[in-house]
Amino acid sequence: MSRRVVRQSKFRHVFGQAAKADQSYEDIRVSKVTWDSSFCAVNPKFLAIIVEAGGGGAFIVLPLAKTGRVDKNYPLVTGHTAPVLDIDWCPHNDNVIASASDDTTVMVWQIPDYTPMRNITEPIITLEGHSKRVGILCWHPTARNVLLSAGDNVIIIWNVGTGEVLLSLDDMHPDVIHSVCWNSNGSLLATTCKDKTLRIIDPRKGQVVAERFAAHEGMRPMRAVFTRQGHIFTTGFTRMSQRELGLWDPNNFEEPVALQEMDTSNGVLLPFYDPDSSIVYLCGKGDSSIRYFEITDEPPFVHYLNTFSSKEPQRGMGFMPKRGLEVNKCEIARFYKLHERKCEPIIMTVPRKSDLFQDDLYPDTPGPEPALEADEWLAGQDAEPVLISLRDGYIPPKHRELRVTKRNILDVRPPSGPRRSQSASDAPLSQQHTLETLLEEIKALREQVQAQEQRITALENMLCELVDGTD
């Protein structure tokens, strides 16, 4: 008589638990835009949520410790002229966040450690290059100031530190892009598109290195993420509109490594992958559950672990980076579930009797220091993330300012040729100023502006020090 052997896994008993009521964030008007993004982004310092706003787009940024009811007049981050569709925290600076909007722009914001007195309306930089809505943002995992944005069928990779376009991939996708994901060292992209094709792209060569048509046969949106082993994990729909998950080897796209049908629902499954544990969490928009699976090298390769269920459906979900978790409580993941009017933390825990640091649960994880500069990555260098230990917990660094150095367009001399005719109102100016004096005046004004910005930065740093001193 054969006896079935239970698969050994330290994550087999992971369980989810909603935080207590006083640890939620109440009275937040979560955005009602019909867009399949998570609407929420979180890091070890802040929680950001896209909210309803009249006359444009906005999101709210709250310190993690500011739980409870949020004042209706709490300052927002506003600046877009149309709804915000996606937000993403910079992995190398916990005070910097990017936002993408229906107004075709991407804005990068510096969030102060102190609570601002009024709305934040001035981004550090506005990135303009898309001609249609921008719905996807994704920071490079290892290179400083490199940000990817996708709008309809165009992907642009920016150097946020200079405001320049590094790469533009505008001829690879014939239709709307549904998802984009970097691999661990940022050398490749996995994209899914409305044309039902899963693509692996080398952005610096501008080449599609592998592709698979109809990885999921249904017409509804597909999502894809890289795994630690270099495989691609996907979620999509069958031809009969059943939700489905798949695991693929990019070196052999003919047959899936694994393919499993899930259930029948219209909600797109958003995958959140943790490379440290190789667990993928599936959060369906409109669902009231989070299902999680462990990906291994043993058949059937994608192993169901458990389901966290609650009563309320989720409008979106934020996923905390590993360095923001409480390691002394064996917490291996934390989600921020968006309801219609609140945000609720959900904690995933491995049950352990000992309160000592668990080395097997917390291998060294990517820290906040970049491994490369933007120009090094563009020149062809690759580097794995700079890892840190969580043995003594993680303390976020103090406020670090993102420096933007725009290329001076005046360094490029205007082409010689006939000048346009000027109106009568322009005549006195043209008579009094030569080109040289105009350039000198612009230079002087620019220096004044830079001096004022430096003064503002110094005052903000003083304010941060005073706030830290009174904690």
Residue, then its C-alpha position, 0 to 999 in steps of 0.5 A: m500500500s503506497r502512502r502519499v508523501v506530503r510536499q515539504s515546504k516552509f511556506r505550506h502554512v502561510f496564513g493571511q490576517a487583516a490588521k486591526a481596525d485602528q491600523s487601517y486608513e479610513d475615509i479615503r475616496v479611492s479612484k473610480v477610474t476603470w483602469d487595471s492598475s493597482f491604484c496603490a503603491v507602498n514603501p517602508k515610509f509611505l502609502a500612496i493611493i490614487v484618489e478621486a479629484g475634481g478638475g484633474g488627477a491626484f493621489i494622496v501620500l500618507p506616512l505609514a504610521k498615520t493610521g485611522r481616519v484621514d482628514k478630508n482636507y489632508p494635502l494631496v499631490t496634484g498637478h495632472t490635468a486628467p486622472v492619474l492611472d498609475i503610481d510607483w515608488c522609486p526603489h532607490n529613494d523612498n521619498v520619490i514617486a512617479s505618477a502617470s496620467d491620462d493627460t499623456t505626461v509622467m511626473v516625478w515628485q519629491i515627498p517630504d518626511y514632514t506633513p505638507m501644509r498644502n497640496i503638493t503641486e510642483p513635480i521635480i520634473t515633468l516627462e513629456g514624450h507620449s502622445k496618448r494616455v500613460g497607464i504603466l510605470c516601472w522603475h529600473p530595479t538596479a540603475r539609478n533614476v531609470l524609469l519606464s513608462a508605457g502609453d498605449n503601444v509605446i514604451i519610453i525609458w527615461n533618465v529622470g536625473t536629466g529629463e531625457v529619453l534614453l530609449s523609445l520602443d514604439d514599433m514592437h507592439p501593434d496594440v495597447i500594452h497591458s503590462v510591463c515587467w523588468n527582470s531581476n537585473g533590468s536587462l530584459l522586459a516582459t510585456t503583454c499586449k492586446d494582440k494576445t502576444l507575450r514578448i521578451i524584449d531587450p530594450r537596449k538592442g531594441q529587439v524582441v528576443a522571444e515571443r509567444f502568441a496566445a499564451h492565454e487564448g482569451m481576449r481579456p488582459m494578460r499579465a506577466v512577471f519574471t521569476r527568480q529562475g528567469h521563467i515568466f509567470t502569467t495570468g490571463f483567460t481561456r477562450m471560455s473566459q475562465r481565469e488561468l495562470g501559466l509558467w513559461d520558459p523563454n528559451n522554449f515558448e512552444e509549451p508551457v511549463a505549467l498551465q492551470e485553470m482557476d475560476t470564472s470571473n471578469g476581474v483581471l488577476l494582478p500577480f505580485y511576485d516575491p523572489d526571496s520566497s518564490i511565492v506569487y500572490l494573485c489579487g483579482k480586481g473585484d475579488s475578495s480573496i488573495r490566492y498564493f502559490e509557490i513556484t519550484d523546480e518540481p512538478p507541477f512547478v506552481h503549487y497552490l498554498n492557500t487563500f486569504s478571504s474577506k467579505e469586501p471586494q478589493r478595488g486595488m492592492g499595494f505590495m510592501p517591499k521585503r525591507g518594510l516588513e516586521v521580521n521579528k513577527c515572521e511576516i513574509a508579505r504585506f498587502y494594502k487592500l483598497h476598499e471604496r473608502k479605506c485601505e486595509p493592511i493584510i499581513m502574511t505570516v509563517p507560523r514559527k514558535s521562536d522569536l529569533f531571526q529566521d535566516d531561512l525566511y529572510p535571505d539578503t534582499p534588494g536594498p535602496e542603493p542602486a548598482l549602476e548609474a543610468d549611463e552605465w546601464l545604457a552603455g550595456q552594463d548589467a548588475e544584480p541588485v545590491l543586497i542587504s541583510l534584514r537581521d537587525g531590521y531595516i531603518p529607512p534613511k532620512h530624506r534624500e533629494l533627487r537632483v535633476t540636471k536638465r541639459n541646457i537647450l541654450d547650448v545648442r545654437p539656433p540654426s542660421g537663416p532668415r528670422r521670422s517677422q516680428s509684430a509691432s509689440d516685439a519691435p522695442l525688445s528686438q531693438q534694445h537687445t542683441l542675442e548675447t544680452l538676451l542669453e546673459e539675462i536668461k543666464a542671470l535669471r537661471e542662477q537666481v532660480q537655482a539659488q532660491e531652490q537651494r535655499i528652499t532645500a536647505l530650509e526643508n532639510m532644517l525642517c526635517e531635522l527639527v521634526d526628527g528631533t521632536d519624535 
